[in-house]
Amino acid sequence: MFNTVKKVSIGLTLLSSLFSASLFAKETLSVGVDTAFVPFEFKQGDKYVGFDIDLWDAIAKKMGVDYRLQPMDFAGLIPGLQSRNLDVAMAGITITPVRAQAVDFSAPYYDADLLMAVKSSATGITKFSDLAGKRVGLKQGTSGATYMKAHVKADYVEFPNIDNAYLDLQAGNIDAVVHDSPNVMYYIKVSGNGKIKAAGQNDSVLPQQYGFALQKNSPYTAQVNKALAALKADGTYAKIYEKWFDKAPK
């Protein structure tokens, strides 16, 4: 009888330990990330780097969760949240009323607008209305692409990867690329090789704010916002911002 009781007691203790460990084990979130949106997320060597990557890593640490990145094209991010294959998505995702019907958004963490990239030798494209009748590259599935197609009549070519649009611009296959201003400026600085310049800086087209996207009614939305607020308060956000944009946040 004593041995039986002892075995039962040991078994219950082990079950209790396993149950307690599972309660306190870190959750692992599936985080969708665009494959190429410099300087927010892009591949460097065998890992992904960028402003979004650093900021999300700091947020995850504040939340006490683990995560795994799932690289994919931008157009697959929100469907991935809707199908519940992703917990979070980040790719400089503009907060819009239409998207907010399908997914949750964190508090805004970056302000941007649209900008044009044109060849350095181009003289006839200085404002967005100059794109009428031109061949223009856009990134597929973005709010910028939707805006341009609704407001300027041009011959649009949509790319899953914006880097290919810039390459087509340098090759002379298109007349301009329209995309979010931080990406345009970073590409010109790092990869433009003096052959590409920015245009349309004075138009202030489509001011927009980026947010982390989550599943609709996600239990993590409030936690992400709390962590983001803490990072802004303790100076971590500013340090990450300055690292990637060479200036302090507004």
Sequence and secondary structure as in RCSB ss.txt:
>XXXX:A:sequence
MFNTVKKVSIGLTLLSSLFSASLFAKETLSVGVDTAFVPFEFKQGDKYVGFDIDLWDAIAKKMGVDYRLQPMDFA
GLIPGLQSRNLDVAMAGITITPVRAQAVDFSAPYYDADLLMAVKSSATGITKFSDLAGKRVGLKQGTSGATYMKA
HVKADYVEFPNIDNAYLDLQAGNIDAVVHDSPNVMYYIKVSGNGKIKAAGQNDSVLPQQYGFALQKNSPYTAQVN
KALAALKADGTYAKIYEKWFDKAPK
>XXXX:A:secstr
 HHHHHHHHHHHHHHHHHHHHHHHS  EEEEEEESEETTTEEEETTEEESHHHHHHHHHHHHHT EEEEEEE GG
GHHHHHHTTS SEEESS B  HHHHHHEEE S  EEE EEEEEETT  S SSGGGGTTSEEEEETT HHHHHHHH
H   EEEEESSHHHHHHHHHHTSSSEEEEEHHHHHHHHHHH TTSEEEE TTT  S EEE  EEETT TTHHHHH
HHHHHHHHTTHHHHHHHHHHSS   
